[in-house]
Amino acid sequence: MKLLLKWLLSAAALLFVAYVYSGVQVQNFTSALIAAFVIGLFNVVLRPVLVVLTLPVTIVTVGLFLFVINALMFWAAASVLDGFHVNGFAAALVGSLIYSLLGVLIESALGGLFAKK
């Protein structure tokens, strides 16, 4: 139940990102659902590999390079989907920052909602 709710809220967060930032476009809620799934899939499969491969750069930049990796995951998802578009790397960086902040809020809210008793 928590996973399904997180997916729906992540899709809504993606629509919110598209609403508040013009560099990201999402056609409809179905496209947002698919995009949220693909972003999540990329973050589970590709992100750990990229983090390990870029560890020296991440250490030198005191972790700031992780923002670049997040933007690459966001941009990669947009490049493979039709209803989700990002206008370049800078837009992917800003969009991924907003999306990540909303993701933290969603995770925090769901953690309180589904807390173990």
Protein Blocks (a to p, Z undefined) as FASTA:
>chain_A
ZZmmmmmmmmmmmmmmmmmpmkbccfblmlmmmmmmmmmmmmmmmmmmmmmmmmmmmmmn
nomlmmmmmmmmmmmmmmmpmkbccebjklmmmmmmmmmmmmmmmmmmmmmmmpcZZ
